[in-house]
Amino acid sequence: MSEWWTYAPRDLLMFSPDTYYRLFALHNADLWPAQIAALGAGLVILGLLLRPTPRAGRALPLLLAGAWAFVAWAYFSERYATINLAAPTFAWAFAAQSVLLLVYGAGLGRLQIASPGHATQWIGIALFAFALLLQPVIGPLTGHAWAGVQLFGIAPDPTVAATLGVLLAAVRMPWLLLSIPLLWCAVTGATLWTMGSPEAPLMPVLGGLVLVLGLYRSFARAES
């Protein structure tokens, strides 16, 4: 038996990078044309962030809750669980975030959306647009197949990044809704780093950015 110190982190993975990325291609093929509905929902959210209506604070968390619940079931429970024993735990975490969005955001109305008036809110909107329109092309640009493109509402990373953008764009940072997205940023960053993927730093950086900007805005508000 080889000594433990001879193993690299990549040796501890239950799947190869090829298997991981091929999973998204299979996922997309099975779900088509759900991607069109997901993109449509994302464009509605973007429109509400740019020109919020009186009901935007309840409509946005409803749409996000649907995206998190769908990823919990379709990706983690039905797809990722075939290669990763931790997938059911991730599914429960995404389902819990969906419930939080429904109760705290849509039910209690604590995710307040108004016309952007602070630089951090504009950054949040830009982050949402990035997650919806640009983040999906990072994989293909780094050498992965277009069939495995990762989309908001279909795959976890862009769904989490888009949610971070919405939270940062809110009138007040809803801290209760931030914990699970930040934890996922750490988990996916570690997974991709272990596989040697060039996009590994992206989600941890986005999570750290939203956390820092959220704290900055909260402290600035407290001092004003």
N, C-alpha and C positions, 0 to 999 in steps of 0.2 A: 504494500500500500504506500502511495506517495505521501510525504509529509505535508501537513497543512500549509506550510509557508511556500510550498511550490505552486499553489493554486493562485491564479489571477482572479479578480472579481468577476470577469466574464465567465469563468468556469462554474460559477455558482448559479448562473441563470438556468432556468428550466427550458429555455428555447433559444434558438439561434436568431440573429438579426434578420436573416432571410425569412424565417418563419413568422417573426413578429410583423414585418412589413407586408408579407403576403396575406396576413390576416385581414388587413384593411381592404385589400383588393377583393377578397371573398365577401367581406362585410358589405362593401359598396354594391357588389353584384347582386347579393341577396335582397338588398333594401331598395334598389332602384324601382320606382322614381321618387322615393322619399326624399332624396337630396333636393329636389325641386321645392318641395314643401318647406324643408329646413331653410333653404336660401330665402324663400319668400318670407318666412317668419323673421329671419335675421334682418331683412330689408325693412320690415315693419318696425322692428325694434330701433333700427338706426333712424328711421323717420321720426319716431316718437322722441328719441333723444335730441334730435335737432330741432323739432317743433313739437314740444310736448302739449298734449291735450289735458283737460282736467282729470281724465281717467287714466292717464299714462302711468301713474304710480301704482295702479292695480293691474293694468294690462301687461306691463313689462314683466313683473314677477310671474304672472301666469304663463307667459310665453317661455320664460327661462325655466320655470318649474317643469314644463312639458319637455323641454330639451334635456334637462338633467335626468328626468324619469326615463325618457326614451333611451338615453345612453346607458343608464343603469341596467335596463332590461336587455336591449338589443345588442349592445356591445359587450358589457361585462358578463352578464349571465349567460347569454346565448353564444358568444364568440370567444372572448378572452379567456373564459373559464376552461376552454379546451386545451390551453397551453400554460395556464398560470393558476396555481392552487389558491393564490391570494385574490383572485378575481371576485369571488362572492363577497369578500370584505369590501372591496372597492364598490361593488354594486350597492351594498347597503349604505355606504357613505354617500354615494350619488343620490340614492333614494331619499336619504335623510336631508340632503341639501334641497331636494325638490320639495319636501314637506316644509322646510324652513321658509323657502320662498313663497309657498302658498299661504302659510299661516302668518308669518311676520311681515311679508311684503304685500300679498294680495288681500289677506284677511284683515290685518291690523293697520294696513296702510303706512308702514314704517319705511318704505322705499320711496321717498319723495323725489319727484322729477319736476324740474322747472327749467326755463330757458337758461342756458349756460351763462354764468356770470363770473366764474372764477377760472383761472388758467388750468387748474387741476381737473375741472369738469371737462374742458376741451380736450385735455390729454386722455381722459376716460373715453370720450367719444371717439377719438382717434384710435385708441386701443381696441375698441369694439370693431371699428371699421377694418383695422388690421386683421383681427381674428376672423372676421367674416370673409374678407376679400383677398388678403395677401398671405396670411399664415398657411392656407391650404397649398400654396404653390411652393413652399419651402422644401417639402419632401421631394417633389419632382426635380427641383433645381439642384438638389444635392445628390441626385443620381437614382432616386427611387421611381418606380413606375407610376404613371399618371392614374392608372386604375386604382391605386391605393391611396389616392388623395384623401386627406383628413379634413372633414368639413364640420362647421358649427352644427350642433344638434344631432350629429351622426357619430362623431369621434370625440373622445374626452378632452384632448388638449385645446382645440379651438373653442369648445364649449366653455371650458374653464376660463380661458383668456378673454372671451367675450363677456362673461359674467363679471370678471374683474373690471372690465371697462365700464359696465353699467354701474357697478357699486361706486367706482370713483367718480362717475358723472352725476351721482345722486346729490341732492341738496346737502344732506348729511351722510357721512360714511356709516352704513349699517354694519357695525362691527360683528354682530352675531352671524351675519351671512358670509363673513370673510374667512373663517377658520378652515373650513373644508376645502375651498379653492386653494388656499395657501399650502395646505398639507399635500394636495395633489401635485402642486408645482414641485414640491420637494421629491415626491415619489417618482413622478415621470422623469424629472431631471436625473435622479439617481439611476433609473432604469436605462435611459438613453446614454448616459455617461458610461455605464458598465458595458454597453454594446459598442461604445466608441462612435456614437452618432454625432455628427457635427452640430446638430440642432439641440444637443443636450442642455446648453446653458440657457436657452430661450425662455422656457417656462419659469425656472427659478428667478431669472432676471426680471421678468414681468411681474411675478409675485412680489419680489422685493421692492420694485418700483412703486407698485400700488400701495404697499404697506407704508413706505416712507412718505409718499405724497399724502396718504390718508392721515397719518400722524401729524404731518406738517400743517394740513388744513385744520385739523382739530385743535392744535395748539394755537394757531393763528386766530381761530374763532374765539378761543377761550380768553386770549389776551386783548381782543378788540372790545 
